[in-house]
């Protein structure tokens, strides 16, 4: 199996120096996932494959958010090592790709948007779906060897990236709908979704305008409180970020996981984000604080990229019990996730908020498969 392996620098280059700690040799021999959690992951993947609809899509409770759920679930299956051509879940991945390609809007004002416009819930929040679809299809594109199929994916991704750029607000963020349809509004969670999608597309060789990235970087800076160090829900147009107040742990973790481009990386702001999250985000049993699944989807990725020696590279010599490490997070979090898995292999949403079992299961499988380093988007 060929795995597309461009160096991840475009949007995450600022953290590249953190990703120098090698995995232990024994860990590599075990295929990444610790042995005691392999069955947990297998059960989760099998449940996800069985829950896929006959036409190829996944959805949340009541058939909501089909594009978003299909993108997230598709990535979880790709992380297992399957592609659209080979592997245990190849058929599921192909069906998901076909379903998303059929939702590509070609021509007109929405050219490049991947959306199920007949779904009422997604109709008013389609930018989430756009981000997760571009993320998934970019990862698929990297392994596609069929020339005709590659051209189709390249066209969809190229126009999809262009649509994301056109949908960006005047100050660099994104909203549930496009700039034109959303009144030039923006907010943090949709912004993070687009930034990660653009990074995946760039990794795959799809052109991404530098000005779009620069504006997104500026938006994250505007969204960071000057003294609190966390990311707020929405940047203030025409103003400066507040000193304290309104910081969101989930969005701050997401900002770390997406990172900055190599050219604009500022270690001071990354330090602020890490310090804020260290104080606000717990893990393991009893660490629920709301938006748990969403928070750990990004926090897990951030700590994986941090590795076991990244904290000291950022902050200098630090006592072991006062620094964050991927191993520490993994030991506590994986054990907790294993205890929370249902008998059928799925997970219920945690933290009093969620959008169903497909979302929770896809998120937890993403976290538990990071050690595989299968996709460029998740490689150190």
N, C-alpha and C positions, 0 to 999 in steps of 0.2 A: 504494500500500500504506500503510495507516495503521499507525503504530507507537505503542503505548501509551507515554506519556512522563511519568509522574509523577516528581517530584523525588525522588532517592534520599537521604532523610534519616533514615528511621526507625531503621535499624540501622547506617548508615554515615555518619551526619551528622558524626561526629567527625572524619572525614577530608575533609569536603566542602571545607574551605578549601584543601586541597592540590590540588584538582582545578581550578585556575584557569588553568593554562597551556594556551593554545590550540594545536591542531595547526598545523603549518606549512601555508600555503595550498596548496603543491604536494601535500602529503600528502592533503589533503581532495579535491583534484581527482582523485587516483588511487584514490579510494574506500576509503582507509584502509590496506589491505594494500600494502606496497611491491611494486612491479611484479615484481621478481625472485623473489618468493615466491608469486605468485598461482597458478601452475601447481601448486606443491607443495600448496597448500590445496585446489585443485580436485580433484586426484588423491585426496587424503585423504577429501574429502567424497563423491566418487563411490564409493570403496571402502566407506565406511561405509553408503551407501545400498544397495549390492549385497549387503552382508553381513547386512542385516536379514532376519529370518525371515519366511516367508510370512504368518504371523498378526500381524506387526507388532512383535515384540519383538527385542531384541538380548540377547546373553548372553556370558559369559566362557567360557573353555575348559571343555568338558564341560557346557554349558548351565547354568553357575552365575551367580548374581546377576542374574537377568533383569530385575527391576524397576530395580535400580541402573543397569545398563548401558543400559536403554531410556531412562531419564531423562537420563543423561549424553550419550548419542548424540543424543537428540532436541534437547538444548540446542545441540549443535554444529551441527546442521542449521538450527536457528532463527537462529543467528548469521550464517549465510550471507545471510539476508534473506528466506528463504522463510517462509511461515506455513502454517497448516493448510488455507488456502484457495487461496493463490497462490504462485507461484514454482516453481523447478526441483524442490524436494524436498517439495512440498505433499502429495503422495500418501504419502510415507514418514512425514511428520509426523502426518497424519491416522490412519494405521494404528497408529502408536505411541500416540497419544492413546486410540484405541479400545481397544487392548490393556490399557493401564493402567486405564482406567475399568472394564473388565471385572474387574479385580482389586481393586476397592474393596469392602472389607468393610462391609456396611451392617447395623446392628443388632447388639446383643450387646456383649460386653466389648471387642471389637476394632472397634467402629464407627469408621469414618474411616481405618482402616489400609489402605494400598494394598500388598498383598503377595500373592505367589504361594505360598501355604502348602503347596502340593504339592512345591515345590522344597526339598529338604533343606538345602542350603547357605543359602538365603535365610531358611528357617524359623527358623534360630538367629541370624540377623543382619539381621532385617527393618527395623531402624530406619535403616540406610544407605539402603535402597530407599525408605523413606518420605520421607526428606529429598530425595533426587534426583528422585523423582516429583513432589513438591510444587513443587520448583524449576522443573521443566520445565512442568508444567501451569499454574503461575502465569504463566509467560511466554506460554504459548499463550492463556490467558484474556484477557490484555491486548489481543489482536488479534481475538478472536472477536466477530463482528458478528451472527451468528444468535442471536436471542433465546432460543430453546429450548435451543440448545447452551450458551449462556452460563449459563443457569440450572442445567443439569446440572453444568457445571464449577464454578460457584459453590458448589453444594451439596457436591460432593466436596472442594473446597478448604477450605470452612468446617469440615466435619467432620474433615478431615485435620489442620488446624491445631489443632483441639480435641484430637485424639488426641495430637499432639506435646506439647501442654501437659500432658496427663494422664500421659504417659510420662516426664516430667522427674523427675530424682531430687530428693531432699529438699534437696540443696545446690546444685541448679541445672544439673547436667549431664545427659547422656543416655548410655545404654548400648546394646549391640547389640540388646537387646530392651527392652520397656517397664519402667517402675519396678516394676510388679506382678509381671512375669514374670522380671525380672532381679535381684531382691533389692535394689532401691534402689541398684544400682551405677551407675557412670558412667565415662566416659573421654573423652579430648580429641577424637579424630577424629570420633566419632559426634556429639559436641556441636557441633563446627564445622559439620557437615552440616546439623543441625537449625537452627542460627542463620541460615545462608545461605538455607535454605528459607523460614524465617519472614520474612526480609527481602524475599524475592521475593514472597511472598504479600501482605505489607503494601503493597508497591509496586503490586500489582494491585488493591488496595482491599478485600482480605479482612481482617476484624477479627483482630488479634493482641493478646492480653491484655498489658498493660504489665508485669504482675507476672512473666510468663514471661520477658520480655526482661530485666528487672532481675535475676532470679535467674541467668540465663545470663551476664550481665555480671559478676556477683559470682563466678561459677564461674571465669571466665577470669582474674580477679584472683587468686583463690585458687590457681590453677594456675601462676602466674608466680613464678619464684624471685626473691627480693628483691635479690640482688646479681648473679646470673648474667643475669637479664633474659629468660630463655627460658621457654616453657610446658612443663610436665611432663606425663607421660602421664595422670595422674589427680590431682585435688585431694585434699588430706588432710582427711577428715571430722573436725570438731571441733578442727582445728589450724591452724597457719599454714604457709605455703609455706616450703620450705627456702631457705637462702641460695644454695647452689649444688647442682648435681647432678641428673642425669636430664632435663635440658632437651632437647626435641625440635625440631630446626630446622623440620621439616614442620609441626608443630602451631603453632609460633610464627609462621611465615609465614601459616598459615591464620587465626590470630587477627587478624593485621593486615588481611587481606583482608575479613574479616567486620566488624571494627570494633565500635565502641560506638554507642549511641544518642546523639543530640545532647546530651541532658540530662545524661548521665553520662560524657561524654568527658573523659578525663584524658590530656593530651598526654605526661605523664611516662612512662606505661606504654607508649604507642605508641613513644616514643623508645627505651625499653628493648628492645622487640621488634625495632625496626629495627636497632639497634646489634648485637643478638645475631645476627640473620640476616645482617647484613653480614659478620660474622666467620666464620660457619659455612656459608653457602650460596654456592657458586660456580656458574658457568654457562659453557656452551660445552664444547668438547672437553676431556676429562680432568678434568671437574668432578664425576664421579659419586661419590656418597656413601651410596647406599641410599635407597629410597623416592623415587627421583628424580621419577617421573611425578606422584605425589601432591604432593610438595613444590612442584614448579614449577606445578602447576595453581593453587595459591593464591599462590605467590610472584610469578608472572607477573601475576596480578590486582592484587596489592598494589603492585607497581612501576608498573603502568599507571595506577593511581589516584594514585600519587605524582607521576607526570609527570616533567618535566625540571627543575622548580624547586621541587618540594615538599621536597626534602632541606634546602635552605637556609631554607625557611620553618619547618622544625622545629628545625634546629640552628644557624642563622645562617650567615654567610659561610664557605664551605668550599672549599678548592682543588678544582679540577675532577676531579683523579685520586683524590680521597678521598670523593667523594659518589656516591650511587646515583642513577641516572636511568633512565627507561623507554627512552630511545633507546639508551643503552649496553647495557642488558640485551637489547633487541630485536636490535641489530646482531650481538651474539655468539650469542644463543640461537637466533635464526631460522636463521642460517647452519648451526649445528650440527644443528638438527632437520632441515633440508633434507638434510644429508649422511647422516642416519640413516634416512630414509624408504625403505621397501621399494619394489621395482619396481611392485608392485601398488597402491601408494598408502597402505598401512598402516604402522604403526610397531610394533615389538616393545617389550615392557616394558624399561625401563632401570633400572640400579642394583641388579641382583640380586634384585629383588622386583617383583611385579606380578600383575595378575589378567587378563592376556591382551591381545590386540591391540585389541579394541573399547575397552577402558579407555584404553590408551596413545594410540590414535588420537584418541579423543574429547578427551582432555586436551590433546594437542598442537594440535589444531584450535581448541580454545578459546583457547589462548594466542596462536596466530597470527592469530586473527580479532578480538582485543580492539580494535584500532584502528578497526574499523567502528562500535563503539558502538551496535550494533543493539538490544540488549536493555537495559531499565532497570537490571538487575542489574549490568551492566558499563559503565554510562555514568559519565563523570566529572562 
